[in-house]
Amino acid sequence: MDENGHPYIPAYYGSKIYIDLSDESRYSDNYEQLLRWIFDKPFYVKPELGTTPDFLETELQSSHINTNPQHNRAMDALRHSRPNLIAAAKEYLSTAASEFEKLRISSLSPVADDAIVKNVESFLPFRNELVAFFNLLALHRDDSDTRDIVHRFFDDLIPFLYRPPEAQSWTEIQFDNFRFIIQELFMYALACFLKHERFETIDYILRTPYLDRNNPYSERLGLVSFRVFNKDVESLRIRNQRLNLRRYSIRVDMLKDRCALPGINFDLFMEIDFLLYLRGVLTDSSERPWYPETLVYLSFGRHGFEHITRAISQSYFEKLKVVLGVEDKKSLRDRLEEFEKQPQNLIRWQFDALVPSRILNLQQLATVP
């Protein structure tokens, strides 16, 4: 014993755990502790882990998508106008397009819509990264090179909308995750360009056809319009019925709930949806128009969105008209009158009809300098 009455312990035992049976006052307790250690029956049992929080599940599912190095290079090149800007942007978007394969659902559980929703949620961090790039690109650079790069990126995503050629068995809803996230991303990219008033870039992306390489319902390669990105997501309709949610559209609800990015509010998102619909109506009435389902959230007593409202100015209308695909206000009025005089052309939600000329506030467009 030392001077304090503590037993001497050899140095090499200093880090060991031991049970002291020399103290008679604690002998019974320590002896029980010894037996519990021997037979692995501790006093306190560690509780089992609970359910993993949703946000951690999202991180785990998206962590296998790795575009960070390319994204950082592209963002740095944009911020500092580096000579390698075009190469860095092309590298990033090319890598990002190839990474979409990792989001593919190889098989579906009996409750298929759950798997689709979970997959779409896992895309959020990747989506936010891409939108940050599009936003910075729209702010810093607008020329033919960047337009081509963005167009090619979405061109490369079209095969994901269909079954891959090697697939032997599949269901159509197996690709619903891609149909949701690619349309959402397409709209966000255009919303970024609209926010920064890059109207000619929007016109180029909408005017230039896309190559439909992998459509199993077509016997040859073909060129398609931007409407290729506007596809139904049947699994979300099934979900609405299965859970008896009685919503007009689960898809629209999800788009609205996910619209939480700096500088891009849901009004801007609805505005680009309306402009996509209007572009189709005004330029090619023979093809099914873009279906602007987010406008179900639009108050029908309202006239115009931000950029459309600004077009009351003649000078602003002259810039915006390239997005609409018209030459002047007269041609816009004539085409809309022709379209709206056929009631079956108008989209209806219950008792409300989507009348384009009202949302445009057509009579007021280009009426002041």
Long-range contacts (C-beta under 8 A, 24 or more apart in sequence): 54-121, 57-118, 57-122, 58-121, 58-122, 58-124, 58-125, 59-125, 61-118, 61-119, 61-121, 61-122, 62-122, 62-123, 62-124, 62-125, 62-126, 64-102, 65-99, 65-102, 65-103, 65-126, 66-99, 67-92, 67-95, 67-96, 67-99, 67-126, 67-129, 70-95, 70-96, 71-96, 71-129, 71-133, 74-133, 75-132, 75-133, 75-136, 78-133, 78-136, 78-137, 78-140, 78-141, 79-136, 79-140, 81-140, 85-141, 86-145, 86-146, 86-149, 89-133, 89-137, 89-146, 89-149, 90-149, 92-133, 93-133, 93-149, 93-150, 93-152, 93-153, 94-153, 94-156, 96-126, 96-130, 96-153, 97-153, 97-156, 97-157, 99-126, 100-157, 100-160, 100-178, 101-160, 103-177, 103-178, 103-181, 104-160, 104-164, 104-178, 105-174, 105-175, 105-177, 107-174, 108-171, 108-173, 108-174, 111-242, 112-171, 112-173, 112-174, 112-235, 112-238, 113-173, 113-235, 113-236, 113-238, 113-239, 113-242, 114-239, 116-173, 116-176, 116-177, 116-180, 116-233, 116-235, 116-236, 116-239, 117-236, 117-239, 117-254, 119-177, 120-177, 120-180, 120-181, 120-254, 123-177, 123-181, 124-258, 127-181, 127-184, 127-185, 127-188, 128-261, 130-185, 130-188, 130-189, 131-185, 131-188, 131-189, 131-192, 131-261, 131-264, 134-188, 134-189, 134-192, 134-193, 135-192, 135-195, 135-196, 135-263, 135-264, 137-192, 138-192, 138-193, 138-195, 138-196, 138-198, 138-201, 139-196, 142-196, 142-198, 142-200, 142-201, 146-201, 147-201, 147-204, 147-205, 150-189, 150-201, 150-205, 151-204, 151-205, 151-208, 151-210, 154-182, 154-186, 154-189, 154-205, 154-210, 154-229, 155-210, 155-211, 157-182, 157-185, 158-210, 158-211, 158-212, 158-213, 158-214, 158-224, 158-228, 159-213, 159-214, 161-228, 161-229, 161-231, 162-214, 162-215, 162-216, 162-217, 163-216, 164-214, 165-214, 165-216, 172-234, 173-234, 173-235, 173-238, 176-233, 176-234, 176-235, 176-236, 179-231, 179-232, 179-233, 180-233, 180-236, 180-251, 180-254, 182-229, 183-229, 183-230, 183-231, 184-255, 184-258, 186-226, 186-229, 187-269, 187-272, 187-273, 187-276, 188-261, 188-264, 188-269, 190-272, 190-275, 190-276, 191-264, 191-268, 191-269, 191-271, 191-272, 192-264, 194-268, 194-271, 194-272, 194-275, 194-307, 194-323, 195-263, 195-264, 195-268, 197-307, 197-319, 199-319, 199-320, 199-322, 199-323, 200-322, 202-275, 202-322, 202-323, 203-322, 203-323, 203-325, 206-276, 206-279, 206-323, 206-325, 207-325, 225-280, 225-284, 225-287, 226-276, 226-290, 227-280, 227-287, 227-288, 227-289, 227-290, 230-276, 230-290, 230-291, 248-296, 248-349, 249-293, 249-296, 251-293, 252-293, 252-294, 252-296, 252-297, 255-294, 256-294, 256-297, 266-294, 266-297, 267-305, 267-306, 268-305, 268-306, 269-294, 270-294, 270-295, 270-297, 270-298, 270-305, 271-305, 271-306, 271-307, 271-308, 274-305, 274-356, 274-359, 275-323, 275-324, 277-356, 278-324, 278-356, 278-360, 279-323, 279-324, 279-325, 281-335, 281-336, 281-339, 281-345, 281-356, 282-324, 282-325, 282-326, 282-332, 282-335, 282-336, 282-339, 283-325, 285-339, 291-347, 292-347, 292-354, 295-354, 296-349, 298-359, 300-352, 302-359, 303-358, 303-359, 303-361, 303-364, 304-359, 304-360, 304-361, 305-359, 308-359, 308-360, 308-361, 309-361, 311-365, 311-366, 312-361, 312-364, 312-365, 312-366, 312-367, 312-368, 313-366, 313-368, 313-369, 314-366, 314-367, 314-368, 314-369, 315-369, 317-365, 317-366, 318-366, 329-365, 329-366, 332-362, 332-365, 333-357, 333-362, 336-360, 336-362
